[in-house]
Each structure stands twice: as structure tokens, then as C-alpha cells.
Amino acid sequence: MPCFSKGMDSSCLLGPVLVSTAIVSDPQSLEINAIYNSKTVQEGHTSDMIFGVCELIAYLSQGTTIEPGTIILTGIPPGIGYFRSPRIILGDEDEIRVYIEQIGSLHYE
């Protein structure tokens, strides 16, 4: 179900570290890629986001206290597997690598 997105059980894996703003000076200037079973399936750039990081923080903080260490999920580049043709659904034997410039990669298998 696409409506659950990153909120489904055992999804939204994070780690192994969180990256400080001291390392990423401009969050609106980062390349993002997703590689599924050795094939690039998503390519994008944070400058393409509909709402910038500062705008998201300003909006969310209107009704929510944002504590240090709060994680805000901002979305992904176009091309998610559920809406592709043919549809891509991750299986037990699949692997995916997500790369964000200046931050590094997360690899799930």
C-alpha cells in the first residue's frame, strides 16, 4: 500500500549514523540515487524538492516542538517502484543501495 510509505513495520531503516549539519552545509545541493539489484532506478537532486528543508522545518514547527535529533523524512526522487511499469516490489533476495552525496550509502540485502 503506497499510503503507508515509510511508516510500515520494518520500513524506514536508518543508520548506522546520523549526519550533522556541520558535514552537510547545504541540504538543498545533494545528489540522490537508488540502485536496485545493480540497476539505477532513481536519480535526483535535493534542489528538485517541492519544499526545501528550511520550509519544511518552519511549517512543522508551527504546531510541533522539534527537539534536537528529530528526524524529518523529506521524500525521494521520482520513480518509486510501486508506480513503475512493471511494478517493483522488494523481495527477500533483492538488494537496494541508496546513495546521498556527502553522506554516503545505505545498503540493504
C-alpha positions in Angstrom: 0.0 0.0 0.0 1.6 3.2 -1.1 -0.2 5.3 1.5 1.8 3.7 4.3 5.0 4.7 2.6 7.9 4.8 5.1 5.6 4.1 8.0 5.1 0.4 7.5 6.5 -2.1 10.0 10.2 -2.7 9.5 10.5 0.1 6.9 12.3 3.4 7.3 15.5 1.8 8.3 18.0 4.4 9.5 21.7 4.3 10.3 24.3 3.4 11.0 24.9 7.1 11.8 23.1 10.4 11.6 24.9 13.2 9.7 25.4 16.6 11.3 24.7 19.9 9.6 28.5 20.5 10.1 29.1 17.9 7.4 26.3 18.9 5.1 26.3 22.6 4.8 23.6 22.9 2.1 20.9 20.2 2.2 19.4 21.6 -1.0 22.5 20.7 -3.0 22.8 16.9 -2.8 22.6 14.2 -5.5 20.4 11.1 -4.5 20.4 7.7 -6.3 18.8 4.4 -5.6 20.3 1.2 -7.1 18.0 -1.9 -7.2 19.8 -5.2 -7.9 22.7 -3.3 -9.6 20.4 -1.1 -11.7 19.9 2.6 -11.1 16.2 3.1 -10.6 16.0 6.6 -9.1 18.2 9.6 -9.7 17.5 13.1 -8.3 18.8 16.1 -6.5 17.6 17.8 -3.3 17.3 21.0 -5.3 14.3 19.5 -7.0 12.3 19.1 -3.8 8.9 20.8 -3.9 9.6 22.2 -0.4 13.1 23.0 0.9 14.4 21.7 4.2 14.1 25.1 5.9 10.5 25.5 4.6 9.6 22.0 6.0 11.1 22.8 9.4 9.3 26.2 9.5 6.0 24.5 8.6 6.3 21.6 11.0 7.4 23.8 13.9 4.2 25.8 13.7 2.3 23.0 15.6 5.0 20.7 16.8 8.0 21.0 19.0 11.1 19.9 17.1 13.6 18.6 19.5 17.3 18.2 18.7 17.8 14.8 17.0 14.3 14.9 15.4 14.3 13.1 12.0 12.2 14.7 9.3 11.5 12.4 6.3 11.6 14.6 3.2 10.7 12.2 0.4 12.6 10.6 -2.6 13.3 11.3 -6.2 10.7 10.3 -8.9 10.5 6.7 -9.9 9.3 4.7 -6.9 8.9 1.0 -7.5 5.2 0.8 -6.7 4.2 3.1 -9.6 6.7 1.8 -12.1 5.7 -0.4 -15.0 6.4 -3.2 -14.4 5.9 -2.6 -10.7 9.0 -3.2 -8.4 8.2 -4.8 -5.1 11.3 -5.7 -2.9 11.6 -9.4 -2.2 13.8 -11.4 0.1 16.6 -11.9 -2.5 16.7 -8.3 -3.7 19.2 -5.7 -2.7 18.9 -1.9 -2.7 21.5 0.8 -2.2 20.6 4.4 -1.5 23.3 7.0 -2.0 23.2 10.6 -0.9 26.1 12.9 -1.9 28.3 14.0 1.1 26.5 11.5 3.3 27.2 8.0 1.8 25.3 4.9 1.1 22.8 2.6 2.9 22.8 -0.9 1.6 20.0 -3.4 2.3 20.1 -7.0 1.3 
